[in-house]
Amino acid sequence: MLDRSTLQPVATWGGPANTASMTTLAQQVSGYDDAQLAIITTWADPGWAAIGHPGVGLTARGEGPGEIGSAQFPLFYAPDPLIDGQMTWVGVPGSPAGSAWQTFGVPGGAGVSTLDGFLAPDSNDNYVYLAGRPTTFDLGPDSAGSTSASLQIGAATYRASLPAGQGGFTVAYLDARSLAPTAQGQQTYATTNGDGTPNLSEMTRMTTDLGTAQSNRSPMIVAIRSIGNVPLAPIGLQPPSYSGPFDSAYADALDALSTAVALSGGSAQTFIAMATAPLTGASAVNSYSLLGSNGQPSPLVPQLGNQGQGAEVGSGRSPAPASTELSGQLMRDHWQRYAPAGGVAADSGATLLETALAEPSSWPFTSTSAGNAAVACIGVNVADLGADPRAAYWTQPYSGSDWLTIQSQVSALRPSACPSVAVALFRQVRAQIATEIGWVVNVDSYIDSLVTPFTSDGLSSFADLASITQDVVSAVKPPPRATARFSILGLFIDIADLAGGFDVPAADAISASWALTGLLTPGAGGDPSVDLTDEVEDTAANIGQDLATELQTISGNYGNLVNVIVADYAKLRTVGTLGGCVSGPGCTPAWRFTRRQQDAASRMFEVSARRQIWGGILPAAYPYVLQTSSNTNAYNGTFQGPQEQISGIGCDFAQPFPVATPVFLRYGIRQVGNTPFMVLSQTDFQGASSPATNFPPPRSNVVRDLTTLFAPLDPAGDPSRGGLGVDQYDFMVTNWTWTDDTTRAPTPALKQWRGCGG
């Protein structure tokens, strides 16, 4: 147990692996509060054999790790020290479940996982944990006619190829904590034969392998990349053309494979659309890329809840994405699993995220007593620096102009100020410290610009979020007390499919600055920090202002990230010389942030903000998305209109689903007499005979505004002209939570409609 402001030990305790020790540990931890930081560890001690499922008890609320914010595991997912090896938690007493940093793994094995990050002070000068070793990924661009693929994930590259004329996929199955290949390794599947017909055995093999990954208790990254122009053979009888024979065996294989992809974090519709609505033409490339997971351990996510949770892009999205190259950054989450964290991969060199969380380095002129004496003497002769000038970089709250004044004072010092220091050494150290101070000024300016990417071209201030929210609320008119939820950092993080359409090479740096500044900002409800999963929740009318306030607070704490950078020489030198650069060695586009790029970023984040706000407000007005189909035999319903133009589904001539495109989504494999649908619903209508009184019809203005939501982006990137470029299927599966609970479904919920009289 450490003091969070000084890191001085407060207490230590240890005991044998038994029930009595668990009780004592809980008592020990419960006596402390958020002024302390706890580190708890256990290992594969034989004593645990006498306790059934010790991982369940250790992580329960009221137990030691549970009292510092451990994630709580149901029985099947609970780690067991006898099976999983050492288990370690770092957290703050009294914190909510899931806020602690934790890991478990077999020492020396592929799943080895350690808490090897850093402790950095937050805005309250309390130390918080930052996970180390971030990295990047790039699943590669499309290339017409190519039958090869190259996936870069971390330091490794995974290559695959197929014979000319064939199409398919390559999948890398990696340990999510180490990025090492698992026993499944990398597999390549030729799912389309050279004559354009489907290869059912290869599709089944891929489905089986994805299922094997999903049943693995260890967390895995599942990276999928298509190969060739036609990775999935087109399937006939897709409305409205109805051309070609319908192959039911292929349809079953395709449905099973798309479901397996969805369970890996992808979108079933984006994947399956390569077969149901393929791009055609000699140069057309049907493509798909996913950086997903096996959903394990995932105690808070039901089975189908993993759909849409990965980073994904594909030609099957509608409207078409600006780019089908999927790249970005990987950060470690609270379970030490690598997860996508927005932005685009740097073109070369280290990213801001990797630089900020790199291993510490040594300062120049500190390896000898003479060098240390020169540094101290110069610091003493400049009143605002002191005997340890480098510590002043991050401990003193000086403004940029203050630092420039100090820099001038350093440069003006004469060798006579330090008579015991050799003149040549004095001049070298003086020049070095003056240069470092210049870097400090640039780091502050650069990070400030990243966390406030506002111009009049797009999102101009945090206040815009409140006004955008009010516009959406006015259009949707949710019930006054309806609750809406927004991801706090999602606006700046969830931009994987936007970054390629806007000229913002610094997108990865913007995402990184927000992610790291959030972690150095105390959260609400006792949470030690704001991370990528945190949400703000309030009534729809108030939530826009709440989000603006949260983001304003985080942005105001950008100095905490500056302190992390300027407290280390290598980080200070890298960001100080490259941040916002114009030219010179190492000045890649990822480090530049010109006025033109700031305008593009402002436009991109306005689109991102509007997307996120729609995704929070619409579920407040329509709490359910119900899955159904046009098969009257399945639902005993009355369908209005032809199969592809259905305007409603009724029971006993009532009309529970009076709808209009695009509120009514057609998706999946569509056959004669059977088209799958999703429909926005204001009630959880499940089989009542006369639901009309409980089912107000959708409002026409919602339909109009949803058309804008799902329309393509303006080619010039103007948020006021085009649509928001949202894929409708993806919007429904990510903003409504899948559940098969027909009686106590959480809201917003995505669930199967049971039909009339069901």
N, C-alpha and C positions, 0 to 999 in steps of 0.2 A: 504494500500500500504506500503510494507516494503522494507528497504534497503537489498539487497540480501547478502551483505557481513557481515552485523552486526545484521540484523533482527530488527533494530530500526524502529519505525513507521515513515513513510514519510508523509502520508496523510490519512484521513478517510473521508468518505462521505456516506450519506444515503438519501433516498427519497421515496415518496409514489409509489405504484404500478400503474403507468400509462405511457403513451407514452412519455410525457415530461421528466419523470425521466430516461427512457431508453436513450433518446437523451443526457441528461446531463451526465449520467454514461459513455456513449461512449466518450464524450468530456473529461471527467476526465481521463479515462484510456489512451486515445491517446496521452496525454502529457508526458508519461513515456516510458522508453526503457528497455533493458534487464538487467539494473543494479538494477531493482526493482522486487519484487515478489508481485503479487496481490491475494487477497482472496475476492471473490464476493459471496454473498448468497442472496437468496430470498425465499419466502415461500408462503403458500396458503392464500394470502391476497385477500379479496373480490374485490379489485380494478382490479385484472387481468380479472375479468368477462367481463369488457368493451372492452377488447382487444382480438380479435380472434387469437387463437393459439399463445400465447405470447412466448412459447418455441422456435418457429421458428425465431421470431425476436430477442430474447435474444442471440441466438447462431449464428446468421448471422455475416459474416465478416463486420466490421464497427461498430458493437454494442459492449457493454462492455465485456461480456464473449468471444465474437468472437475475440476481439482484444488481448486476452491473450491465444488464442489457443484452444477455445472450439471446440469440434466436431460439425459439422454442420448437421442438421437433415432435411430430407424432411418432408412434412406435416404429413404423417401418423405416423411416428416414433417420432416426436418431443415430448419431455416431456412437460407436462403442470403443473405448480405449483398447480393449483386447483385440479388436479387429482392425481398427483404424489407426492405432498407434497414439502418439502424443497428441493431446488436445490442449489448446492454449487460448485464453481470452484476454483482451485488453479493453477495459471499459471504465465507466464512471458510475459509482454507486447511485442507485435511484433512477437510472436511465431507463427509457422504455425498451421493450423487447425488440431485438434486431439492431440496436444501435451499437452494440459492442463489436469489436473486431475479433474474429475468431478463426481458428484453423484446426485441422486435424489431418494426419497423413502418416503413412508408414515410412519411418526414417530410411533414407537411401533408395526408396522405390520411386517409380515414375510419378506417384502421387504425392511425393514429399512436398510439404507446404509449410512455410515458416512465416512468422510475423516479423519481417525484416525491414520494416519501413522506418519512419522518422517521427520524432516528437517535435512539434512546432507550436509556438504560442498563438492563441486566437485573439480576438479583439478585447477579451477580458484579461489578457495576459495569463491565461490558463493553458497548459500544454494539452494538445490533442494529437491523436495518431494520424499519420499520413502513410498510406500503403506505398511501397516502393516498386521499382522496376516496371513502369508502364512501357508500352511498346506500340507498334503500329501494325496494320494489316492492309493488304491490297490484293483483291481477288482477280485483278487483271481486266483489261478492256476487251470488247468484242472485236473480232476480225473476220470479215466475210470470207468464207471458204476455208478458214483455218480449222483443223481438227486437233488442236492442242490447247492446253491451258497451263497457266503458271500461277500458283497461289503463294503469296508471301505473307507469312504469319509470324510475327516476331522476327527472330534472326534466321528462321528456316524458310526454304522455298520448296514447294511441292509441285512437281511437273507431271503432266499426263498427256497422252495422245491416243488417238484412235485411227484406224485405217481410213483412207480417203472414202468419202461418201457416207460414212457412219456418223451417228450423233449419240450423245449421252451425257454423262456427268462424272466428275471426279469428286470424291468426298474425303476430307481429312478428319480423322477422329482423334482429337487431342485431349490430353489432360487439361482441364480448365485452370488448374492452379500452377502448373509448370510449363504448359504449352508443349510438353513432350508427347510424341505419338503414343497412343494407347495400344493395347494388343490388337485392336482392329486396324491400326495404322492408316494407310491411305488406300482407298479402293476406287477403281474406275469401272464404270458400268456402260456398256454399249447398248443403250435402250432403243436405238433406231438402227435397223439394218441398212445395208448399202442400197437396197432397192426401195427404201422409204417406208417399209412396213415395221410395225412395233416388234421388239424383241421381248416377249413376255417373260422369259426366264430371267433375263437381266433385270427387268423391272421388279420381279419378285425378289431377286437377290438383294437389290438396293433397299426394297421395303423391309426385308428381313434384317438387314444389317442396321438400318436406322432403328428398328425395333429393339435390336440387341443393345444398342447404345442407350436407348431410353430406359431399359431395364437395369442398366448398370448403376449401382449405388453411388459410385464416384462421379463427381461433376465433370462433364466433358464439354469441350467446344466441338461443334459439328459445322464444318465449313463445306459448303456445296457450291460447285461451279459447273455450269453447262459447258459442253464441248460441241462444236460444229454448228451449222446453220439450223439444223432440225433435230434438237435433242429429244423431242417427243413427236411421234408420228401424228399427223392430223387425224381427228376422229370425225367420221361422217355424221349426217343427220343432225347437225347443229343448226338451229333456227337462225335466220329465216330462210337459208338456202336449201336445207334438207338434201344436199347432194351426197351421193356415195352410199355404200352399204354401211349398216351399223354393226359394229363388232362388239357384242356384249362381253366377251372375254377380255378384250382390250379395255372396255369401259370399266370393268371390275378392277383390273390391274392398275389402271390410271387413277381410279378413286382411292384405292389402297395406298398407292405411292404418294399422292397429294396429301392424304391424311397423315402419313408418316413425316412428310416434310413440315406440315403444320405443327405436329407435335415436337418438331425440332426448332420451333420458333419462327417458321416462315408463314407465308400466306398461302393457303390451299388454292385460292383463286388465281393469284399471280402465277403460281406454278402450273396449274392445269390449263390456263388460258393459252399456253404455248401449243396445246393440242386442240382446244375447242375454238380458238379464234387466232390462229397463227398468222404471223406476218408472211407475206408472199413476195416473190420477186427474186431475181438472181442475186441481188446484193443484200436481201433481207436476212437478218440474223435473229432467230428466236433465242433469247438468252435468259439465264437466271443465275443469281448469286445470292448466297445466304451465309452470314456469320451468325450461327445460332448455337443452341446448346441441347443437351439431352434432358433438361429440366430437372436435374438431380443435383444435390438434394433440394427439393422445392416444396417444403411443407406448407407454404402459404398459397400455392398455385395449384388449382385442380388440373386434371390431365389435359384437357383441351385449352386450359388457360394459358398454355405456353405459346399458342398460335399468335403470330404477329409480334412477339417479344424480341426477336432477333433483329439484326441489321440486314436489310434485304433490298434488292432492286431487281427488276426484270422487265423484259419486253411485254409481258402480259399485264402490266399495270395499266390502268386507264384513269386519266389520260397518260400518254406515254411519257416516261421520265426523260429529263434533259440528257442524262448520261446513264449508261448501264454498267459503268465501272464502279464497283463497290470498294471503297477504301476508307480508312479512318484510324482512330486511336483505340487502344485497349487499356483500360484501367482496372485495377483490382477492386472488387466489391468487398463488403464486410465479411464474406466467407472466403476471401482470398482467391476468388474465381476471377479470371479475366473476363471483362464484358465491354462491348462497344461503348464509347463515350463521345460520340459526335465528331464533327469536323471531317476533314479529308486527310489522307496520309501526306506527310511532307514529301516534296519531290526528291530531296536528298538531305543528308545530315540529320542531326537530332532535332526533335520537335521541342516546343516550349515545355510541354508536359514532361518529356523525358529529361530535359535539362533541369527543370525545377526539382525533380525527384531523383536526380543522379546521386551517386555516392559522394561524400564530402571530399574536398581537396585541401591542399596546403596553400598558405599565403606566401608570396615571394618575400625574401629577406627575413624569414623566420627560422631558418635552419641553423643559423650561427648566432653567437652572442653579440657579435658586432652588428649584424643586421637587425636584431631585436632592439639593440640600444639605439640605433639610428631611427627606427620606426617610433619608438617611445619618445625620443627627444623631439622629433618633429611634431608629434602629437601634443606634447606638453607646451610647446611654443605657440600653439594655436588653441586658444582657450576653449573653443567649441568642440575640439576633438578629444583631448585628454591623452593619457599615456597609452591607451589602446585604441588607436584611430579606427581600426576595422570594426570594433564592437560598436562604435558610434554610428556606423552606417545603418544599423538596424535597431539601435536602442534610442536614438535621438529623433524626435519628431520634427526635423527641420524641413522647410519647404524647398522647392527647387531653387528659388532665388537665394535662400540662405546657404545652400550647398555651393552655389556658384561663388558667393562671397568667401566662403571658407576655402574653396579651391584657389581663389586669387591670393588669399593670405598664405597658403602653403607655397604657392609658386614664388611669392615675394621673399620667403625666408632666405637668409644668407648663411653660408657655412659657419660663420662666426657664432650663430645661435647654438651650435652644437660642437664646441671646440674639441671634445674628446672623440668625435667621429671623423674618420678620414674624409677629406674633401670629395674625392671621387665617389665614395660610397654614399655620402650625404646627397650629392646631386642625383644619383641613381634612385635612391629611395624617395626623394622629394618628387621627382618626375613620376615615379610609380604611383604614389599616393594621389597626386593631382589627377593622373589619368583615371584612377579608380573612382574618384569623386565624380568625374565626368560621367562615368558609367552609371553611378548611382542615380544621377539626375535623369539619364536616359531610360533606365529601367522603370523609374517611377512614371515618367511620361508615357512610355510604351504600354505598361499594364493598365494605366488609367484609360488610355484610348481603347483598349480591348474590352474593358468592362462597361464602357459607355459608347458603343458604336452607333451613335445617333447623328443623323443629319436630316435636313428638310426633305430629302428624297424619299424617305420611308418612315420608319419608326423614329420619331424625333425626341421622345423622352419616355420615362416610365409612366407619366400621366396618360400617354396615349392608350395604355392597356385598359385603364378604367373607361375611357370613352369608347373603345372598340367593344368592350364587354357590354356597355349600355346599348350599343347598336344591335348586338346580337340578342340581348334580352328583349329589346323592343320588338324584334322580328319574331322571336320564338314564343314569347310570353309564357315562361314557365310559371307554375304556381308560386305565390309569394314566398312560401316557406320551403320550396324545393332546394335541396342541397346540391351544389356543384363542387367539383374537385379539379384542381389544376396541379400538374407537376410544377414545382417551384423553379427548377432549373431546366425543364424540358424545352422552353422557348429557345435557349442557347445551346442545348445539347442534341436534341432530336432533329438534326438537320442533314442526315446522311443522304436523303434523296433530294435535298435542295441545293447543297453546296456545289453539285456539278452543273447546275443551271445558272448560277450567278458567279461572276468573276471575283471570287473572294478566296485567294490562295491562303489568306490568314485565318480561314474558318477554323482550322484545327487549333490555332493559338487562342482564338476567342472562346471556343468550347473549353479548352484547358484552363484558361484564366477563371472562367465561371465555376468550373468544377472544383478547382483548388481553393478559390476564395470562399466558396460555400462551405468546404470542409473546415475552414478556419473561422467560420462564423457560427456562434452558438445558435442552436435550433430552438423551436418551441417545445413546450411540454417536457422540459428536462433533457431533451436530446442534446448531446454534446456538440453536434455540428449539423449542418445542412448537407445532405448528400443527394445523389442522383435519383433516389427513390422517394424522397420526401415530397409531400403534397400540401397545398393550402386548401382548406375546406370552409365553405360559408354558404349563405344563401346566394342565389344567382345574381341578385341585385348588388351585393356587396363584394363579391369575390374578386372582381377586377381591381378594385382599390386595394384589397388585401394583397393580391399578387404584386401590384406596383410597390406597395410598402415593403414587402419581403425583399424584392429585388433591389430596391433602393438601399435597404440596410446592407445587403450582401455587397453591392457595388461600393458602398461607402467604406467597406472593410478591405478594399483591394490592397491597402498598405500592408496587410498581413502576408499576402503573397509576395509583395516587394521585399519584405524583410527576409523571407525564406531564401530569396535569390541573392540579395546583397550580403547575406551573412556567410557566403561561401565564395571563394575566389573564382573557381572555374565557372560557376553559374553566373556570377557577376560579369565576368569577362565576356561570356557567350552572349547573354541577353543584352549587356551594355553596349556591345559592338554591333550586334545583328538586329536587335529589336527595332523595327521601323526603318531599317536601312534602305538606301537607294541603290547602291552599287558597292563593289568591292569583293574581296575574297569571302566566300561563305554566304554572301547575300543572296540567298535563293528566294523565289517568290513567296514561300511560306513565311519568311521573316519580314517581308515588306508590308506596309499598310498605308498606301497612298490615299490621297483624298478621293480619287476615283473608286478605289477599293472600299473606302469607308462608306461612300454613297451606295455601292452595291450591297455591302453588308447591312446597311440600314434598310434597304428594300427587302433583302432576304429575311431579316428578322421581323419585319412587319408581316410578311406572308406567314412566317412561323408562328407569330403571335396570334394572327387571325385563325390559323388552323387549330392551335391549342385551345383558344377560347371557344370556338365552335365545338370542339371535342369535349369541353366541360359543360357547356350550357345546354346543348341539345339533349344529352341524357337526362338532364334535370326536367326537361319538358316531356320527353318521351323515355320513360325509365326502362323500357323493354325493347329489345329486338327479338322478334319471334321468327324462327325458321319454319317454313312450310313448303308446299309445292302445289303444282296445278293438278296433281293426281287426285281426282274426286273420290276414288275408291279408298284412299288412305285417310281422308279427312271428313268424308261425308258432308262436304261443303258445297255451296252454290257459287260458281265462279262467273264473274261478269266479264265478258269480252273474250276474244280468242286467246290461245295459250300464251303468246308473246306480247299481248296487249291487255293483260288482265288489269282491270281497274278496281277490283274488290273481291273479297271472299266472304260469303255470308253463311249463316246458320238459320234455318227456318225463315229464310228470306229477310232476316235482319242482316246488317252489313257491318261486321266487327272491324273489317279492314277496308274502309273507303280510302283509296290511295291514288296517287298519280306519280308517274316517273319524275324524279329518280328516287322518291321515297321508297318505292317498291323495287328491290334489287333482284335482278335475274342473275344467276351465277351457276357455276359447276357444269356438269355434263347434262345437256338438255336434249330430251328425246320427244318423239311425238306423244302428246298427252301427258307429259311429265316434265315440267320445268321447276327446278328448285328456286325458292324465293327467300328473301329476308324482308321483313316489314317493320318499320318503326311503329311502336304501339305505346299508347298512354296508360294502358292497364295490362295486367298479366291475365289476359283473357284465356281461360282454359275450359272450353266446352259448355259454357252456359247457353241456354236455348234462346234467350232474348238479351243480348249484351248491349243493344244500342244505347240504352240509357246510361251505361257505364263506359261508353266508348266514344267520346267526342271525336269528330272527324279532324284529320290534320288541317291546318290552316293554309290557305293558298299562298300566303306570303312566305311560309316556311318552304314550300315547294320551290318558289322562285329563288329564294336565297340559297337553297341547297344546290340549285343548278350552278350558281356561282362557285359554291364550295367545291364541286366536283368538275368544274370546267378547267381546261388547260391554263397554265400560267401564260401571262403576256410574254411574247417572244423577247421583248426588250426588258422584261423583269419589272414592269411597273405594277405595283400592287393595286392601284386604283383602276386599272384597265382590264386585265385578264381575270381568270378565276384563281383559285387557290391550289389547283393541281392535285387535289386529294383523291386517292383511289377509294371508291365507295365501299368495297368489300373490306379493305384494310381499315377504313374508318370505323366500320361497325364491329369488327372483331377486336379492335384495340381499345375502344372507348366504352364498350359494354362487356362485362365479365361473363365468360361462359359458365353455365351451371346446368346440371341435370336434375336439380332439386325443383320439383313441381309445386312444393307447398311453402317453402320458406326461402325463396330465392333472394339473394342480396340484390340491391339495385345500385347502379344500372346493370341489368342482366341480359345476357344473350342465351336463349334457350329454345328448345324444340316445342313447337305448338302441338298440343295433343289433339286438336281438331274438334269438330262439332260433336257434342255428346260424349267427348272423351273423358 
